[in-house]
Amino acid sequence: MTAVAERKTIVELPKKLRFLRDAHRYKVVHGGRGSAKSWSFARQLLVLGTEKPLRILCAREVQESIKESVYKLLSDQIRNLDLSDFYEVHSNAILGKNGTEFAFTGLLEHTVTSIKSYEGVDICWVEEAQTVSRESWKILIPTIREQGSEIWISFNPELDTDEVYLRFVVKPPPDAMVVEMNWRDNPWFNSVLEGERAHAKTTLDEDEYNNIWEGRTRSAIAGAIYAQQILTLSQRGRITQVPYEPRLQVHVVFDLGWNMVCGLWQRGPGGALRGIGYIEERDKTIDWLAATLKDMRLNWGAVWLPPDGFVQNYQHPTGKSAEEIFGAAGFTVKAVPKLPTVEAGIRAAKMMFGQTYLDADAMAAFIEHAKRYRRHVSKAGVIGDPLHDEHSHAADMYRYTAQAAESMTNESDQRPVRVPAYEPFDAATGVLG
């Protein structure tokens, strides 16, 4: 094999980002549009890859196709840096002549087992990290463990309760360089970008402008449906420790589909709804979920299914419905009571937040989805129907929970159970009275 000649390419970086050339376990850059965060990350990583063989993983929470990754940005910068003689751009990877490799993945699709294929990674770049869940961080970080390995993180903040913001900005780990980078810190901020920024300054509301261009957290995501209710629960101490109470039955509410979710709920005296568990799985069978629940050996109430749980499942070898599978596993199966429209269900869900307590750890993933469940907002600012995305499954599950809550019973209760009383709740404003 012919040795590859060592090459030294120096790229100019914004002053605030020159630390990218130094060794740190975490390199975290957050801020608004036009700050050259991603541009600088891409250029510096490409240069580092020419100096020695590196295995570089480019990750984001959801990647349905390579087009949703930083693949194109890296490809463009290879041409801009005149590195086309060194890097080969393939359909799903970028390879350097010295053995450097850029790979691309979505974190949501991985389990603790499947992510192990990336244990030899030298640098992991997590782009759009504001969307990365707590569970994904728990899986990813221990995987990037080579001696001297680094995790580079870039994002535009959304909410100050986002996992990435709390984990790396509010309480950063040891050996973390954390920098806020905005448009005024970019020495190459051009007149086109300045025109867009100035226009946004005069047309957007202050909260949206500050988020997009100044990198500040939002008070809520545009079009958010349950964000105010979740905020109120947090402010009132309703997101706390909610332990399993054996004297209360555990009701399981499902949203079925490619991303199958279920919530574990207990109904206390006075109507308090206690969220004690949440399961979200892709590519798992209903048989697996039924067995997983049975293994928990809890005081089970009913399994509540939406309409599609009562029809034949042609993905199942026998064509059995979810109702039949859970019934065969020994569960009592009930149908979620119907409401005339999705909007009626959303109103019921907003009302139910007034009776809800959520375990901060067990329900963490649900909480993050609920904060981001939103309506479609057009470029003209017109608010439409709820979006069907990675957050809607958890939100639909909670809507079904609200519809079934009045029918959830504790038939095996033998004595009163002391649980916190709930306060009146204004569904329209999301404010506890």
Secondary structure in CASP SS format (residue, H / E / C, confidence):
PFRMAT SS
TARGET T0000
AUTHOR 0000-0000-0000
METHOD secondary structure of the structure
MODEL  1
M C 1.00
T C 1.00
A C 1.00
V C 1.00
A C 1.00
E C 1.00
R C 1.00
K C 1.00
T C 1.00
I C 1.00
V C 1.00
E C 1.00
L C 1.00
P C 1.00
K H 1.00
K H 1.00
L H 1.00
R H 1.00
F H 1.00
L H 1.00
R H 1.00
D C 1.00
A C 1.00
H C 1.00
R C 1.00
Y E 1.00
K E 1.00
V E 1.00
V E 1.00
H E 1.00
G C 1.00
G C 1.00
R C 1.00
G C 1.00
S C 1.00
A C 1.00
K H 1.00
S H 1.00
W H 1.00
S H 1.00
F H 1.00
A H 1.00
R H 1.00
Q H 1.00
L H 1.00
L H 1.00
V H 1.00
L H 1.00
G H 1.00
T H 1.00
E H 1.00
K C 1.00
P C 1.00
L C 1.00
R E 1.00
I E 1.00
L E 1.00
C E 1.00
A E 1.00
R E 1.00
E C 1.00
V C 1.00
Q C 1.00
E C 1.00
S C 1.00
I H 1.00
K H 1.00
E H 1.00
S C 1.00
V C 1.00
Y H 1.00
K H 1.00
L H 1.00
L H 1.00
S H 1.00
D H 1.00
Q H 1.00
I H 1.00
R H 1.00
N H 1.00
L C 1.00
D C 1.00
L C 1.00
S C 1.00
D C 1.00
F C 1.00
Y E 1.00
E E 1.00
V E 1.00
H C 1.00
S C 1.00
N C 1.00
A C 1.00
I E 1.00
L E 1.00
G E 1.00
K C 1.00
N C 1.00
G C 1.00
T C 1.00
E E 1.00
F E 1.00
A E 1.00
F E 1.00
T E 1.00
G E 1.00
L H 1.00
L H 1.00
E H 1.00
H C 1.00
T C 1.00
V C 1.00
T C 1.00
S H 1.00
I H 1.00
K H 1.00
S H 1.00
Y H 1.00
E C 1.00
G C 1.00
V C 1.00
D C 1.00
I E 1.00
C E 1.00
W E 1.00
V E 1.00
E C 1.00
E C 1.00
A H 1.00
Q H 1.00
T H 1.00
V C 1.00
S C 1.00
R H 1.00
E H 1.00
S H 1.00
W H 1.00
K H 1.00
I H 1.00
L H 1.00
I C 1.00
P C 1.00
T C 1.00
I C 1.00
R C 1.00
E C 1.00
Q C 1.00
G C 1.00
S C 1.00
E E 1.00
I E 1.00
W E 1.00
I E 1.00
S E 1.00
F E 1.00
N C 1.00
P C 1.00
E C 1.00
L E 1.00
D C 1.00
T C 1.00
D C 1.00
E H 1.00
V H 1.00
Y H 1.00
L H 1.00
R H 1.00
F H 1.00
V H 1.00
V H 1.00
K C 1.00
P C 1.00
P C 1.00
P C 1.00
D C 1.00
A E 1.00
M E 1.00
V E 1.00
V E 1.00
E E 1.00
M C 1.00
N C 1.00
W H 1.00
R H 1.00
D H 1.00
N C 1.00
P C 1.00
W C 1.00
F C 1.00
N C 1.00
S H 1.00
V H 1.00
L H 1.00
E H 1.00
G H 1.00
E H 1.00
R H 1.00
A H 1.00
H H 1.00
A H 1.00
K H 1.00
T H 1.00
T H 1.00
L C 1.00
D C 1.00
E H 1.00
D H 1.00
E H 1.00
Y H 1.00
N H 1.00
N H 1.00
I H 1.00
W H 1.00
E H 1.00
G C 1.00
R C 1.00
T C 1.00
R E 1.00
S C 1.00
A C 1.00
I C 1.00
A C 1.00
G C 1.00
A E 1.00
I C 1.00
Y C 1.00
A H 1.00
Q H 1.00
Q H 1.00
I H 1.00
L H 1.00
T H 1.00
L H 1.00
S H 1.00
Q H 1.00
R C 1.00
G C 1.00
R C 1.00
I E 1.00
T E 1.00
Q C 1.00
V C 1.00
P C 1.00
Y C 1.00
E C 1.00
P C 1.00
R C 1.00
L C 1.00
Q C 1.00
V E 1.00
H E 1.00
V E 1.00
V E 1.00
F E 1.00
D E 1.00
L C 1.00
G C 1.00
W C 1.00
N E 1.00
M E 1.00
V E 1.00
C E 1.00
G E 1.00
L E 1.00
W E 1.00
Q E 1.00
R E 1.00
G C 1.00
P H 1.00
G H 1.00
G H 1.00
A C 1.00
L E 1.00
R E 1.00
G E 1.00
I E 1.00
G E 1.00
Y E 1.00
I E 1.00
E E 1.00
E E 1.00
R E 1.00
D C 1.00
K C 1.00
T C 1.00
I H 1.00
D H 1.00
W H 1.00
L H 1.00
A H 1.00
A H 1.00
T H 1.00
L H 1.00
K H 1.00
D H 1.00
M H 1.00
R C 1.00
L C 1.00
N C 1.00
W E 1.00
G E 1.00
A E 1.00
V E 1.00
W E 1.00
L E 1.00
P C 1.00
P H 1.00
D H 1.00
G H 1.00
F H 1.00
V C 1.00
Q C 1.00
N C 1.00
Y C 1.00
Q C 1.00
H C 1.00
P C 1.00
T C 1.00
G C 1.00
K C 1.00
S C 1.00
A H 1.00
E H 1.00
E H 1.00
I H 1.00
F H 1.00
G H 1.00
A H 1.00
A C 1.00
G C 1.00
F C 1.00
T E 1.00
V E 1.00
K E 1.00
A E 1.00
V C 1.00
P C 1.00
K C 1.00
L C 1.00
P C 1.00
T C 1.00
V H 1.00
E H 1.00
A H 1.00
G H 1.00
I H 1.00
R H 1.00
A H 1.00
A H 1.00
K H 1.00
M H 1.00
M H 1.00
F H 1.00
G H 1.00
Q H 1.00
T E 1.00
Y E 1.00
L E 1.00
D E 1.00
A C 1.00
D C 1.00
A C 1.00
M C 1.00
A H 1.00
A H 1.00
F H 1.00
I H 1.00
E H 1.00
H H 1.00
A H 1.00
K H 1.00
R H 1.00
Y C 1.00
R E 1.00
R E 1.00
H E 1.00
V E 1.00
S C 1.00
K C 1.00
A C 1.00
G C 1.00
V C 1.00
I E 1.00
G E 1.00
D E 1.00
P E 1.00
L C 1.00
H C 1.00
D C 1.00
E C 1.00
H C 1.00
S H 1.00
H H 1.00
A H 1.00
A H 1.00
D H 1.00
M H 1.00
Y H 1.00
R H 1.00
Y H 1.00
T H 1.00
A H 1.00
Q H 1.00
A H 1.00
A H 1.00
E H 1.00
S H 1.00
M C 1.00
T C 1.00
N C 1.00
E C 1.00
S C 1.00
D C 1.00
Q C 1.00
R C 1.00
P C 1.00
V C 1.00
R C 1.00
V C 1.00
P C 1.00
A C 1.00
Y C 1.00
E C 1.00
P C 1.00
F E 1.00
D E 1.00
A C 1.00
A C 1.00
T C 1.00
G C 1.00
V E 1.00
L E 1.00
G C 1.00
END
